[in-house]
Amino acid sequence: MENTPNIAVAPEVLMNIAGVDVTSSMLTAVFVTLVLFGFVFYVRAKLKIVPGNAQIVAEGVVGFFYDQLLQAYGGDAKKAKRYLGLIVSLFLFIFISNQFTIIPLTQSIVADGVNVFRAPTSHFSLTLALAIITFLVSNVIAISMSPAKWAGNFIKIGSILKIRKPADVGQALLDIFLGLLDIVGELAKVISLSARLFGNIFAGEVMVVVIASLSVFTRYIVPVPFYLLGLLSGLIQALVFAVLSLSFIAGMHNTIEEAVEQGKEEKSKKKEALAT
Amino acid sequence: MDEALKFLAAGICMGLGALGPGIGEGFVAGKAIEAMARNPKMADKIFSNMLVGMAITESTGIYSLVVALILLFVV
């Protein structure tokens, strides 16, 4: 295996600042943030009633996710606006990170034999961090809405209290088991979200490197279709990440809210029954 | 010997892992095209939904890819 290309899952360490290793993907993430800030302030400075090109793009992106959020929250505009910022910034950050290495010459900057720029999303730590952000937003806000209902969503003790006849025992046990499975499912969401994004972007890069290193003839034009595929999958994965985290967050909050309202209704029914 | 087993494991993992998503994506694309042929006005919306659905269907394949990459470059 003497002509295998140099492929590493862990990004290369560029320098060490105050005990923290600064890797190539971290540096690129900072640049992506700068690009994002530049774009946003450019659009903001040029806001007009008749939109320019950049404003049309920005409005399209924000409008798309606003519609999705409205749908997910059942037309509640206040809640949709509350989470709009998070979802759109997730999408824009991942999208620009995925496409960053397409910018010409960024792959040619080499320091000490190490590429300075590398797509941040091809580093598992970053995608894991983004997935954990989604996880925390969905669960912490659900806890703040109603801790008891949130815990009851996973540990279904309430179903034991509903046992009236022996045939209900099986149903209650099944409910408890399904609740425990939901805990696993919630943790699996983090892994699936992060692994999907990381796998797609990293695989795209590995593909191009492997094709380019096959022989001298496949070096120049042959990798181009794979770059195009990478462009497409970068867009789709950013979209999928944003839409999935949106639906996780909205789904969690909606179930908690429904449970809270159900509890209220039951209480008022009991009061009515007592009053009569 | 260990090296060879590693490559073998990665190959088997990727090969078997690609079966399911392949079948699944075929279903997604087939159904989407069926829907588009019935209702061409909705084609744009169906197409974008199809892409998202495909990306989600693909995820099990991506998991096996991640496992294969870990086998190759990390273990």
Interface residues (C-beta under 8 A of the other chain):
Chain A: I7 A8 V9 S192 A195 R196 F198 G199 N200 F202 A203 V206 S233 I236 Q237 L239 V240 V243 L244
Chain B: L51 V52 M54 A55 I56 E58 S59 I62 Y63 L65 V66 L69 I70 F73 V74
